[in-house]
Amino acid sequence: MSWTRALLATGISVTTLALAPHAWAQDPAAPADGASPAPAEGAPAPAPADGADGAAPAGDAAGSDASTTTGASAGGSVSLAPGGAKAKGDAKADKKAKNKRKKGKWGVGDQHKRPLFRYAPERNMVELGIFGGILLPSDDHDFYHPDTAPQKQLWQLGPDIGLRAAYFPLSFLGIEAEFSANPTRVRVATDDPVFIYGLRGHAILQSPGTRITPFILGGYGMMGVASGDAALGNDIDPVGHWGGGVKVFLNRYLALRLDARHLIGAHTARQGDYTGHVQVLAGLSFTLNRSKGTDDRDGDGFRDADDRCPLTPGVQPDGCPARDLDGDGLFDHVDKCPCEPGPEPDGCPVEKDSDGDGFMDSVDRCPQEPGVDPDGCPILDTDGDGYNDDVDTCPKLPETRNGFQDDDGCPDELPKELEEFNGVIEGIQFDFNKATIKKESEPTLDKAAGVLRKFSTIKVEVAGHTDNVGTPEFNQQLSEDRAEAVKQWLIDHGVDADRVSTKGFGQDQPIDTNETEAGRAKNRRIEFHVVAD
């Protein structure tokens, strides 16, 4: 078949690429045996000539004279010629750096890395795995023997389990073989069982930088069917495939894996044509043959892959020799202020800004409290009204929060016009047991609307109350509806809707007795309350 020959040629080409000697003879992530790696970008240069101000000590990987005053001696002591300062850097520094690289629960090599970058794929790694998932076979499959049984459609969804083994000569490229087993049935009245199996190989291209590793793959193989003659008989067909997924390395030895595949096989009874099947798989892989974390040529406790100065012993954080950027005689890894010269014990300037407000302690009247000009003290709120003195119109008199001019920080009283509409509002009447406002209420409401339009920043709450005639539930709803009716009247007469809120209290807050008609009349009322921000 033409499609079979094309897939076979593609599979051979991909597999040949994966195994080509020139592709994995040299991993870009690691130097060839015996070759010296180029210095990492940003690594410190060799120490300058004697007398260079602020020069940082550095070791000599080429075996320069250990007695040179500007180089790191075997004992680790360093002399700084310009200021005469001396810094002790004996074997304790190296020992401290190594002690920081403790063994992890699952290995030692990369425990000092940030979590995302631990357990990333390596070259020459082996993966052995198991998987399970689902197979969605095409209705036009060719898994049958035409001499013993007709083609029958399989269950549309079937289990898929299997084993896999992979080898990665490069951290980003590998080859893998798989065997899968798919016990399923044909879709006929007898529901006959069949066994679909597969054996395939493919090349894997993956992103190796972190423990979360996406990948794509492509390859070729075969799938077969084993069943009784009454079902599908026995048959084997070539099948190509491609797909992708992601691996998550849990530690040095375990990884979770998720795949999605497109399987390309022969179309039933149509020579030269093909159909597709789908696999979705989840698996667990065991990783072998990782490096043991002992590739540390300068013996400073940093693996060469993570050491920016792999041929020169160094310290945290990057494995390069200790530096003294500010030239104060304290190496950066023990200097709390590595960019500002200062004396022992912390290397920070004597002049400090303890509260970080930009005022040095010597001129800061409040050195432990961040402040502002002119003296470094925080802005006060003398009258305690919540407005700092710099924005308080009356810094020594507290604001009266009554809803009127509450943003100036000064005491005040409600104007008499507003005071008239702050409390029980006489003269607002409704139809019996309804929220319909009577016409005789309009003069009172007209005056209220005029006052609210005049004082355009004032907000009010309209509260409705009833007597105890009727059920509590009915009275609660009636009080809410009457308050809403008053609000709507005010809105219709020029008061912004967002300045008016409502609330119903039903019969719960009487101001007089409910035993007399006069008392009940007083309890049926509308109240306005000026709202303070």
Steps between C-alpha positions, in 0.01 A plus 500: 500500500624852418407637845682210669820566304480874582454438872778243505740744335403774747549269799844387379608863445390614847663203673824548300512866604460406866787246482736696275846514664554864414171593675597378845875477497512842667220621728480879493427491874832332592862529370675214328727287717827672564390835358510813714168686501490865403455736793137568576361836400548746783775297677759718676814586310847424642623744762656825366855608558624596848361826631165490314247664727224269628626193309325175593716190564481217252666161471721404208377187315820488294728454802638851547731580789301465826723760671382787277353772720192550281408132455332255737767305686474134589411594857221728382634829647488813284679837526352823366791735431325842482331505841708240676181308596524124539227238465526147621364245251647169613357154455196588715344688207518195272374273776207731567409506131506120480293460815227711342463241224329237713374173367132500406261217568538357151853604400772760526568647160254784468345559843638855509305598189164669502222236502398550135852426378561186705498152344506630141580243225867410451700337221535120499192466721283187485125495565294188572127546533151363525191669366125476478237689311241472228495404133240652266511276189362615168187330371691451172785299658677220314551274804346179360591203282295519179528122440347398834279784619333816367590843633303599809513825691668498841380660821542874456696526827729233637774460763866532401785378724865432430872532562764731357877543504696805380861609464607865470853539361437875518303684762254619234487201262435131552348181363230285655330165451152408626270201528128561552209268571136593428240246612170602339193359321328524164173689471269212408217324678734232638750763629793271414831579679810595300857585598673790323874530558772729376877522478651831394812713508547874470737793543427753778594867485459674838575828678756407770544819702264432792328216686184575295594365158270529196581274204397390154557159342457313174565145388381174350397153607231238472161419650333163500178331597453161662147360520280211399403450138145606585627839614789650295748216464873568526680776310801736517525841329771769483406818688673836517445750777580848626405696810616697797469546872674609817713337770531620860806371686404454865855419612816342362328166445129556430305693236135536407417506130198589284479417125253553217560305176362484148541149355490472121400159361342339195140573406275197480462358148657809335851445371728803519276686747533537874300582811590634844471378858557697823689403816496699826748363757615578853807329638767469766867486396809393690816693406841333509861588423490860623831661587597458866578866555876451548620686188672782692847556358595791726372325815295794628175309546336629180442263210669622184162537328398757764842654572564831320873451572540120462884505515537742792379419854230740610217568742127569496303596302663405169819304579734784404778633728402742772474861384507834677313737271505797738865452601437513873698184578193278555415251229156536347366171636542628858450872426143609578555813289713368211464819295566748784838506681474451874694362798468167675302314613236540223676717240223762503559876530497641852238750388169314475141565407332258740142574394576523126335841452800666331611689811821381662463424868725794596250752359180295539294617800308170481767246394278196568187635325489575125422865446509797261650846470620696680613285793440136401205455737161367392218745437289537814125504550492735799124499551462126429218542248661283231628795294877556514601852591632577152149460349292597807349850474461499878794288624423566870120458481351161413258457212130461583383206290140591434482464124558871434847610381663195659813528283651823636604379848305775679210489745164615363124477542228415253339812346149566633353419159658152518424453866128530416534189283708292739262284704121443487346679199151621575248530220580195282183288469418177311182323394382236750715184487671631183821675399314762293594854610202724558480832318500699825856374563643685200575837672715323759678291237550802271675683783717195581600462136593869483723476806675189364557668164652801678737291710613277215762304699262385772385138503188383683342175608120479472360273774146361500307401816149357563269432792422149620174452311545195275765230495868586563588369154244722326607804699869440424433489127267801519765708678759414236261580213405838652867597545568405137197706388643810673843438346349474153306824555824680590679356197216611274543851638873544435686317779772259383412137567839418653442760774189326636487162673202328660424267786180353642455427872141374499336520845825439693585861601186675629534851647163491673247248629315279256203474739337825377419632156707816568802292600469277196478807276835623637660159446397506132774737387787580260839607637796664322852444636802691366768240428858567614779354282 
